[in-house]
Amino acid sequence: MPKELKVEASVRGKSGTGEARRLRHQGVIPAVVYNEKAQSQPIQLNAHDFSKILKGHGAGSVLLTLVVGGEEKKVLIREVQRHPVTDTILHVDFLEVSMTRKMRVEVPVRLAGEPVGVTMGGGVLQHLLRSVTIECLPGDLVEEVVVDVSGLQVGRTLMAGDLSLPVGLTLVTAKDVAVATVTEQREEEAAPSEAAEGAVAEPELVGKKKEEEEEEGSEKGEAQPAKEKESVEKKEAKK
């Protein structure tokens, strides 16, 4: 059965940034309810109570009973705006739904179990698709789709079409989209050690070059006296 929660709210008479800021200082969250005709109704919620209800539940896949002025509405959370630093809730958008009309909604995908390709094959599990789009009646909605991946071996991929969905849910996401896979664990590359060997070998090349330069200089040094001797002999011959 879907998780259904009840949220108390009241009609919000004023709107605007200043009013919204004033409400937040009083521990109240400004919100809006949209119906299927895109008509909106401004409301307000108790910040503490709503945060407590929302804790541990997904934002878009939970069916709520919203009570506004004694009137009950079946709604989904369309958007939750949070403060970028404190993460406190700033504003909430609700979408009213009909219990007799099918809807499309994204539902989180949770992987359960440890793949045999990881425990026995030394592979690595990769979670590729975090949510799927499904179609169902509001009464059949689930908070998440749980997928057992314990039988997944190295090199095998679980596709969206392989998911076993609860009764009443129809998959809208393409069946050939990968949900999870187990890949081989990459071995450490030997490039760093090879680079280190090259760095060690470099001084040897430099030393060798120095020896060659010294030998070349020695040969030049030995040839120089011979030239001087030849020059002296020529001078003596002229005399």
C-alpha positions in Angstrom: 0.0 0.0 0.0 1.3 3.5 -0.7 2.4 5.7 2.1 -0.4 8.2 2.8 0.2 11.1 5.1 -2.0 13.9 6.4 -0.9 17.5 6.4 -2.8 20.3 8.1 -2.8 23.7 6.3 -4.7 27.0 6.2 -5.5 29.5 3.5 -2.9 32.2 3.0 -4.6 35.6 2.6 -1.5 37.6 1.5 1.3 36.9 -0.9 4.6 38.5 -1.8 8.2 38.3 -0.8 7.8 40.4 2.4 4.8 38.3 3.6 6.6 35.1 2.9 9.6 36.3 4.9 7.3 37.3 7.8 5.7 33.8 7.8 9.0 32.0 7.9 10.1 34.1 10.9 6.9 32.8 12.6 7.7 29.2 11.8 5.3 29.0 8.9 6.0 27.7 5.4 4.3 29.5 2.5 2.9 27.0 -0.1 0.7 26.8 -3.2 -1.7 24.0 -4.3 -2.2 23.6 -8.1 -5.1 21.6 -9.5 -5.3 19.8 -12.9 -6.4 23.1 -14.5 -3.3 24.9 -13.3 -5.4 27.0 -10.9 -3.5 27.9 -7.7 -4.5 28.4 -4.1 -2.0 30.0 -1.7 -1.8 28.1 1.7 0.6 28.0 4.7 1.9 25.1 6.7 3.5 24.7 10.2 7.2 24.4 9.4 8.0 22.0 12.3 5.1 19.6 11.6 5.6 19.5 7.9 9.4 18.9 8.1 8.8 16.1 10.5 6.2 14.5 8.1 8.5 14.9 5.1 11.6 13.4 6.9 12.5 10.0 5.4 10.2 10.3 2.4 10.7 11.2 -1.2 9.4 14.5 -2.5 7.5 13.6 -5.6 6.4 10.0 -5.0 4.4 10.3 -1.8 0.6 10.7 -1.8 -0.5 13.2 0.8 -3.9 14.1 2.2 -3.8 17.9 2.5 -6.5 19.3 4.8 -7.3 23.0 4.0 -10.2 24.6 5.9 -11.7 21.2 6.6 -11.6 20.1 3.0 -9.4 17.2 2.1 -7.3 17.1 -1.1 -5.1 14.3 -2.4 -1.9 15.9 -3.5 1.7 15.2 -4.5 4.6 17.4 -3.7 5.7 19.0 -7.0 8.6 21.1 -5.7 10.3 21.9 -2.4 12.5 25.0 -2.3 15.2 24.9 0.4 17.7 27.5 1.7 21.1 26.8 0.0 23.0 27.0 3.3 20.7 26.0 6.2 18.6 23.5 4.0 15.4 24.8 5.7 12.2 24.6 3.7 11.3 28.0 2.1 8.4 27.1 -0.1 6.3 24.1 -1.2 4.3 23.5 -4.4 1.6 20.8 -4.2 -0.2 19.2 -7.1 -3.8 18.0 -6.6 -4.6 14.7 -8.2 -7.7 12.7 -9.0 -7.9 9.2 -7.4 -9.6 7.9 -10.5 -7.2 9.2 -13.1 -3.8 7.8 -14.0 -0.8 10.0 -13.7 2.9 9.8 -14.6 5.5 10.4 -11.9 9.2 9.7 -11.3 9.9 7.1 -8.6 13.4 6.5 -7.0 15.1 3.2 -7.7 16.9 1.6 -4.8 19.3 -1.3 -5.2 19.1 -4.1 -2.7 21.6 -6.9 -2.0 25.2 -7.3 -2.9 25.9 -8.7 -6.4 27.7 -12.0 -6.7 29.9 -10.3 -9.2 31.2 -8.1 -6.4 31.5 -10.7 -3.6 32.8 -13.5 -5.8 34.1 -11.9 -8.9 35.8 -8.8 -7.4 33.8 -6.5 -9.6 32.3 -3.0 -8.9 28.6 -2.2 -8.8 27.6 0.9 -10.7 24.1 2.5 -10.1 23.3 4.1 -13.4 19.7 5.1 -13.2 18.4 6.7 -10.0 14.7 6.9 -10.9 12.2 5.6 -13.4 9.0 7.2 -14.8 5.9 5.1 -14.2 2.2 5.5 -14.8 -0.4 4.5 -12.2 -3.4 5.6 -10.2 -2.6 7.7 -7.2 -3.8 4.8 -4.9 -1.2 2.5 -6.4 1.8 4.8 -6.1 4.9 3.6 -4.2 7.7 5.7 -2.7 10.4 3.7 -4.4 11.1 0.7 -6.6 13.4 -1.8 -4.9 15.6 -3.9 -7.2 17.4 -7.0 -6.1 20.8 -7.1 -7.7 22.3 -10.0 -5.7 22.4 -12.2 -8.8 24.2 -9.7 -11.0 27.5 -11.0 -12.3 30.5 -9.3 -13.7 29.8 -7.9 -17.2 26.0 -8.1 -16.8 23.7 -5.1 -16.9 20.2 -4.7 -15.5 17.9 -2.8 -17.8 14.7 -0.9 -17.0 12.7 -3.5 -18.8 14.0 -6.1 -16.3 12.5 -4.3 -13.3 9.7 -6.2 -11.5 7.2 -3.4 -10.8 4.3 -3.7 -8.2 0.8 -4.4 -9.5 -0.8 -1.3 -11.0 2.4 0.4 -12.1 3.3 0.7 -15.8 6.9 1.5 -16.9 7.2 4.6 -19.0 11.0 4.8 -19.1 12.5 3.1 -22.2 13.1 -0.6 -21.5 16.7 -0.5 -22.9 17.9 2.1 -20.4 20.6 0.6 -18.1 19.8 0.7 -14.4 22.8 -1.0 -12.8 25.9 -3.0 -14.0 28.8 -4.8 -12.5 32.1 -4.0 -14.1 35.6 -5.5 -13.7 37.8 -3.6 -11.2 40.6 -1.7 -13.0 44.1 -2.8 -12.1 46.5 -0.1 -11.0 48.4 1.4 -14.0 52.1 0.9 -14.2 52.7 4.3 -15.8 53.8 6.0 -12.6 56.5 3.3 -11.8 57.7 3.5 -15.4 58.0 7.2 -15.2 60.0 6.8 -12.0 62.4 4.4 -13.6 62.9 6.9 -16.4 63.6 9.6 -13.9 66.3 7.4 -12.3 67.9 6.5 -15.6 68.2 10.2 -16.6 71.3 11.0 -14.4 73.1 8.1 -15.9 72.7 9.6 -19.4 73.9 12.9 -18.2 77.0 11.3 -16.5 77.7 9.4 -19.7 77.5 12.7 -21.7 79.9 14.3 -19.3 82.4 11.4 -19.8 82.1 11.8 -23.5 82.8 15.5 -23.3 85.8 14.9 -21.1 87.2 12.3 -23.5 86.6 14.8 -26.4 88.3 17.5 -24.5 91.2 15.2 -23.8 91.6 14.4 -27.5 91.6 18.1 -28.3 94.2 18.7 -25.6 96.5 16.1 -27.1 96.1 17.4 -30.6 97.0 21.0 -29.7 100.7 20.4 -28.8 101.2 18.6 -32.2 100.1 21.8 -34.0 102.4 24.0 -31.9 105.3 21.7 -32.7 104.6 21.8 -36.4 104.5 25.7 -36.3 107.9 25.8 -34.5 109.5 23.5 -37.2 108.2 25.8 -40.0 109.8 28.8 -38.3 113.2 27.1 -37.9 113.1 26.0 -41.6 112.7 29.6 -42.7 115.7 30.7 -40.6 
